[in-house]
Amino acid sequence: MTRLGAAALIVACLWATGSQTAAQAPEVARPIPAPANPLPPEQESAGMTRFSFLVYGDTRGRRDGILPQHEHSLVVDSMLAAIKRLSSTPYPVKFVLQSGDAVNDGRVARQWNQSYIDVVSRLTQEGNVPYFLIPGNHDVTSGSTVDARGRKEGLRNLLGAVANLIPPEGSPRRLSGYPTYAFGYGNTFVLGIDSNIASDDVQFEWAKGQLEGLDRSRYVHVMAFFHHPVFSSGPHGAVVEPPTAVLRSRYMPLFRAHHVEQTFAGHDHLFEHWVERYSDAIGQHRMDLVVSGGGGAPLYAYRGEPETATYVKANAASKVYLEHLVKPGPAPEDNPYHFLVVQVDGERISMEVVGIDWGAGFRPYQSNAVELRDR
């Protein structure tokens, strides 16, 4: 073989090796583009006391990784209509909360890129609203520790998808290395928790510190969102799952201590509403626990009341009393795809449940709206 031929062979081998390496590089989730008008720095919105935000969860689809999420797209169509409708009112939509299970298997970047990213991008681009996602078990696996098998792959994709949307690493409102964060807008403070790792001490102490450090003269409303519901009468409520057990034993006392007013969760693909009433040294209080998992995943139905007596007994010192304000229907077709419009009006908060497509007439309260307070 001539020197020229040998050189050509070496170049060809190097090219083939490089091509093979490139082909083997793992696909990663694309970042959702940020809205043109993100939330302002907290101090700049301090005077805002009238606005709305949207809440939903469980958008994973039957054909994730193959086609865009169809049912989720229908929900987004209606959300965009709500954003437009409210833009000319005193209660414009300022952000969206998604409580997890964005895709069926978050470890697979193709599912984010092919099925989820472009659907959500309509909210940040056409709707021009900030979007906040917290992980569900389908996004980062059900592992309960930060080093659980498969979690790293799912977390890499989730954090890649929301890189332009949540507080950055190094921010005082972001737990470093975690998908756990908080933000404030106007008179409202929102805490986002990864409930898959609810037992993680680092996350708990960080969340506790966020609540302890709040200026409550400004933040009249404090709320949390996470994937696993504290109480549910859907398929996931029949047995107390480990994340739910920790939420009940550690986070609920923390929330009561700091008078968290609302929690928003998903996991069960339906809508239901619980109210916890309790007492402390300064009086009686109410916490609304809302399950909204109608973002596009296969719908679930009522499976029976969860066991709550143990929880109530354990919290007898706080005189805890639970009310199941809205129960899901007994069949999936009774529980339509939906999202929530939460309206903040000074010290008052109200909520509208917006049914989608065939569920447009959904009226869980004999209407589709409720004020989150005792009259």
N, C-alpha and C positions, 0 to 999 in steps of 0.2 A: 504494500500500500504506500502511495506517495505521501510526502508530508502534507500536501494540500488536501488529499483525501482524508488523512487522519484528522486534520484540523476540522474539516467539515463534519466528520463523524462526531467529534467531541462537541461541537456546537449543537448538532442535532440532539445529542444525548442531554445536554444541558437544557435545551429548549423543552424537550419532552419531560424532563424532571420538573422544570418550573411549571409547566402546564399541569402536570399531575398534582403538584403541591397546591396550585391555585384552585384546581377542581375540588380538592379535598378540604379547602378552607371552609369552616362552618358558616352557614348563612346566619345572619343576625337580624333582629327586628329593626325595621326602619323607625326613626323618630317621627312621632306625630308632630306636624308643624305647629308652632306656637301661634296664638291669635295675634292680630296686629295690635290689639289693646289688652295686654295682660293685666292682672290685678296690680294696682299701684303698691308701692311700699306701704306697710301697715299704717305708719303715722300719717300718711297723706289721705287716708280714707276715714279718719277717726270720726268725722261728722256725719257719715252716712248712716241713716237709720231706716230708710225705706228702699227695699229692693227685693228681688226674688232670686232663687236658685233652683236648679233641677237636680233630681236624684233618681237613680235607677241602678240596676245590677243584673248580672248573669246574662251576658250577651252571647255566650258561646253558641255556635251553630252546628247543625247536623253535618255540614260539608266544609268544615274549617280546613283550610289548606288547599281547597279545590276552587271554591267560589266565594264571592263576597257574602257576608251574612245577610240573608234576605230579610228575616224577621227583624233583626236589629236595624236594618235600613228603614223599615216601616216606622219603627220607633223614632229614629232620627228625623224622618220626614215630619212627624208630628212635633218633635221637640223644636225643630227649626221654625215651624209655624207658631209655636208658643213664644219663642224668642222674638219673632217679628211682631206678634200681637202685643206683647208686653213692652216693646221698645218705646212706644209712644205713651206709656202710662207712668205714674209715679213709681212703679215697681219693675224696672227693667231687669232682665236676667243677667246676673253678674258672674256666675260660674256653674259648672256641672260637677256632681259627685257620682262616681261609679264604684259600687261596693265589691267588685271582683268577679272572677270567672269571665275574663274577657274572651278567651278562646278555650277550646276543648283540651288542648295539651300545650301549655305554655313553653315547654321545652323545645317545641318545633317552631323555628322561626318562620317557616313558610305559612303557618296558620295565622300568625300576626300579619305578615306582609300581604298575603293573598286575600284574607277574609276580614280583618279588623281595622287595620291602620287607615285605609282610605275611607271607610265608613265613618269613623270617628273624626277624621280630618274635616269632614263637612261641618261639624260643630265648631271647630276652631277657626275654620276659614270662611265658610258661608255665614255661620252664626256669630263669628268673632267673639267667642266666649272662652275663658280658661276652662280646662278640663282636668279633673283630679281623679286618678284611678288608684285603688288600693288592691293588693293581691287576694285572689281566691285560691282555693285548693287546686283547681284545674290549671291555674297560672304557674304555681311554684311547687306543686305536689302537696300532699297532706302531711308531709314531714313536720314534726313539732319542734325541731331544732334547726339552728342556722346551718349546720353541716349535714343535714339530712340528704340522703341519696336523691339526686335529680334536682334538688332545689337550686343549685348554682346555675344550671342551664336555664331553668325557667326564670329565675331572677334576672339573669343577664338580659334576656329578651324583654322582660317587663320594664326594667330600668332603661333599656335602650329605647323602648317605645315612648316612655314618658320623660325622656331626658330634657326636653324643652319645656316641660309643663309643671313639674313639681319643684319645690325649693332645692337648690343645688347642694352638693356636698360642701360642707363647711359653713352652711347657713345655720343660725341658731334654731331655726324651725325644721331642721332635718337631722334625724339620727344617723350618724355616719355609718355607711356600709349597709344600711337597712332601707326598705321601701316605706319607712315610717316617717311621717312628717305632720306639720300643722301649718295653719295660716290664719290670719285675721283679716276681716273686711268689715268696715263700719263698726257696728256694735255687736258683731258676731265672730266667735272664734270656733274653728273647726279642727278637730284632732283626727288624724287618719292612722289606724293601727293595723298591723299585719296579724290578724287573729289566728292564722295557721300556727304561729309561734307565740301564742298568748302566754305560755309559761316561761318565756324568755325574760330573765331578770333585768337584763340591760334595757330592753324595750320598755318594761314596766316602769323602771326608775326614771327613764327619760320622759315617758308620758306623765308620770307623777310630777316631775319637775316643771313640765310645761304648764300644768294646771295650777301648781302652787305659785308660779311666777306671774300669773295673770293679773292685770289691772281690772278688777271687776267693776270699777266705776265706769270704765269704758265698755268692757265686754259684758253686756247685759245677758247675752245669749251664748251659751257654750254647748257644743254638740260634738258627737263622735260618730265616725263611720268605719265599718269593718265588715268582713264577709260573713262570719258565722253569727246567726241570731242568738240572743240571750234566751229567748223563748220562741218556739215555733210549733205549730200543729200540723206541719207538712211532714213528708217522709223523714226529714232529718231531725224532727223533734221527738220521734218515738223513743229514742234512746239518747241520753245525754252524751254527746260527743265530747272528746277531750278538750277541744278549744272552748266549747260552750261551758264546760265545767269550770274552766279557769276564768272565763269572763264573769261567771256568776260569783265565784269565790274571791277574786282579786279585784277585777275592774269595776264591778258594780258598787262595792263599798267605796272605791276611789271616786267614782262618779257621784255617788250620794254626798260624799264629803265636800265636793266642789260644785254641787248643784248643777251638774250637767242636765240640760233640759230635754235633749232628744238624742237617740241613737238611731242610725240607719244601717241596715244589714240586708243581705240577700240569702244565697245558699239554697233556700227553698224557693222554687220558681212560682211564686204566687204573691198575693198581697195580704198582709194582716197587720193588726195594730194592737199592741198591748200598752197598758198604762200601769206604772208602778207608783204608788203613793207611799210616802214615808215621812217620818217626823225626826227633827233634831232640836237642838237647843234654841234655835231661832224660829221654829214653827213647822208647819206642814208644807210638803213639797210634792211636786208631780214630775215624773220623767216619762216621756213618750218613747216607746220602743217599737220602731216601725220596720217591718220586713217588706222589701220591695225587690223581688227577683224576677220581674217580668220583662227583661230587656231583650229577649229573643231565644233563650234556651228552651228546650222542651218543657211544657207546662206541667205543674204538679197539682195535687188536690189535698183537701183536708184528710188527715189520718187519725184524728183524735187528739184530745187534750194532753199536753205533756205533764209529767209529774212535777209539781211545783211546791208541794207541801214541805219537802225537805228544805228548799230554799227559803220559804217564808219563815219556817221555824228557826233556821240558822240566823236570820236577820230580825228576830223578834225585838231586839233592843231598839231597832229603828222603826218599829211598828209598820213593817212593810205589808202592803196590801196590793194584790194584783187584780187587774181587770182586763179581760180579753175583749177589747172594744169591738174589733172586727175580726171575724173568723173567715177563713177561706171557704170556697164552695166545695161540695163533695165530689165534684168531677172536674177534670182539667179544663173543660169548656166553660166552667163557671169562673175561671180565674184568668182573665185575658192578659195579653201583653200590655204593659203600661209604663208610665213614669210619673214622678211626683213634681208638682210645682209648689215650692215652699215660699211663702211670702212673709217677709219681715216688715213689720210696721211699728217702729218704736219698740215698746215692751211686749207687743203682741206678735204671735206667730200663727199663721193659718196654713193649711195644706190642701191642695187639690190633687186628686188622683185622675190621671188622664188615660183612659182606655184607648187601645189602638185597634184599627182595622175593624174586625167583627166585634170587638169589645168596646166600641166607641160609646156605648150607652152604660158603661160600668158605673154603678152607684153604690159603693160599699157602705155609705153612711145614710142611706135613703136619699142621698144626693152624692155628689162626688167631691164634696168639700167639707172641711172641719176646722174648727179653731182649736189649737193645742193649748187649752187652758180650761180650768174649772170656772164656770160662770158664777 
